[in-house]
Amino acid sequence: MSVWKLAAAAAALSLLLVGCGREDSQAALDAAAKSLQESIEDKDNRALMALIHPEFSANEGLDKDWVKRTATLMFLRHRNVRVVALNNRSWIDPTYPDKGYSEAQVALTGAEGLLPQRVGHYNVKLEWWRTEGDWQLARMNWD
């Protein structure tokens, strides 16, 4: 095999591996977003907090402690909590592969029985940071 053919084959293999890495990172990002939703619906404070980056911040300077307090209060107040994500999409920053983003329209409901007693609709923007191979929520904004 000529040197040129070998170099071309190595380059093609490298591109395939880079593409697979992106797909794996995207799948991991999608899984982290799904885990966030599931941890809220399962009222699993420990799993939720594992997804929150230590430097988390949200609208108006809210921090990781705010997430814990708010989730605890919501979990105590409502027996059933549901998160319905509409038009959701996630992507990895093409320039900084350790940053990912998610956007969705979210309906958040809380209920004691089957019928929701409290419903909120939000446009949510999330920024994820990959830390030690895991995606964690670092920034969150909503309106």
C-alpha positions in Angstrom: 0.0 0.0 0.0 1.4 3.4 -0.9 2.1 6.0 1.7 -0.6 8.2 0.2 -3.2 5.5 0.4 -2.2 4.8 4.0 -2.3 8.5 4.9 -5.8 8.8 3.3 -7.1 5.8 5.2 -5.7 7.1 8.5 -7.3 10.5 7.8 -10.6 9.0 7.0 -10.5 6.9 10.2 -9.6 9.9 12.2 -12.6 11.8 10.8 -14.9 8.9 11.6 -13.6 8.7 15.2 -14.1 12.5 15.7 -17.6 12.2 14.3 -18.4 9.2 16.7 -17.0 11.3 19.6 -19.4 14.1 18.8 -22.3 11.7 18.5 -21.4 10.1 21.9 -21.1 13.6 23.5 -24.5 14.6 22.0 -26.1 11.4 23.2 -24.6 12.0 26.7 -25.9 15.6 26.6 -29.4 14.4 25.6 -29.3 11.8 28.4 -28.3 14.5 31.0 -31.3 16.6 29.9 -33.6 13.6 30.2 -32.1 12.7 33.6 -32.8 16.3 34.8 -36.5 15.9 33.8 -36.7 12.4 35.4 -35.0 13.5 38.7 -37.6 16.2 39.1 -40.5 13.9 38.2 -39.2 11.2 40.5 -38.7 13.8 43.2 -35.1 12.6 43.6 -33.2 15.4 45.2 -29.9 13.5 45.3 -30.0 12.7 41.5 -31.1 16.3 40.7 -28.3 17.9 42.7 -25.7 15.5 41.1 -26.7 17.2 37.8 -26.1 20.7 39.1 -22.6 22.2 38.6 -21.0 23.7 41.7 -20.8 27.1 39.9 -24.5 27.0 38.9 -26.3 30.3 38.4 -29.8 31.2 37.1 -31.9 34.2 36.6 -31.1 37.1 39.0 -28.1 35.4 40.5 -29.8 32.3 41.9 -27.3 29.5 42.9 -27.1 25.8 43.7 -28.5 26.3 47.2 -31.6 27.9 45.6 -32.1 24.8 43.4 -31.9 22.5 46.4 -34.4 24.7 48.5 -36.8 25.1 45.6 -36.8 21.5 44.7 -37.3 20.4 48.3 -40.2 22.7 48.7 -41.8 21.6 45.5 -41.3 17.9 46.3 -42.8 18.4 49.8 -45.8 20.5 48.5 -46.8 18.3 45.6 -47.2 14.5 45.6 -47.0 14.4 41.8 -44.7 16.6 39.8 -44.6 16.5 36.0 -42.3 18.2 33.5 -43.5 18.4 29.9 -40.9 19.6 27.5 -42.1 20.8 24.2 -40.0 21.8 21.2 -36.8 20.8 23.1 -33.4 20.6 21.4 -29.9 20.3 22.6 -26.6 20.9 20.9 -22.9 21.1 21.7 -21.0 24.3 21.1 -18.9 23.8 18.0 -16.1 26.0 19.4 -16.1 24.7 23.0 -16.9 21.0 23.0 -17.2 20.9 26.8 -20.2 23.3 26.6 -23.6 22.2 25.6 -27.0 24.0 25.4 -30.6 23.0 25.6 -33.7 25.0 24.9 -37.3 24.0 25.5 -40.8 25.2 26.2 -41.6 23.6 29.5 -44.9 23.0 31.4 -44.3 22.2 35.0 -47.2 20.9 37.0 -47.7 19.9 40.6 -50.6 18.0 42.0 -51.8 16.1 45.1 -53.9 13.7 42.9 -54.4 13.2 39.2 -55.4 16.8 38.3 -52.8 19.5 38.4 -53.2 22.2 41.1 -50.4 24.3 39.9 -49.2 24.8 36.3 -46.4 27.0 35.0 -45.3 27.4 31.4 -41.7 28.6 30.8 -39.2 29.1 27.9 -36.1 27.6 29.4 -32.5 27.9 28.2 -29.9 25.7 29.8 -26.1 25.7 29.5 -24.3 22.5 30.4 -20.6 22.1 31.2 -18.8 18.8 30.8 -16.9 18.1 34.0 -14.8 14.9 34.3 -16.8 13.4 31.4 -20.3 14.2 32.8 -22.6 17.0 31.7 -23.7 19.2 34.6 -26.2 22.1 34.4 -24.2 25.3 34.9 -26.6 28.1 33.7 -30.3 28.4 33.5 -32.5 31.2 32.3 -36.3 31.3 31.8 -39.1 33.6 31.0 
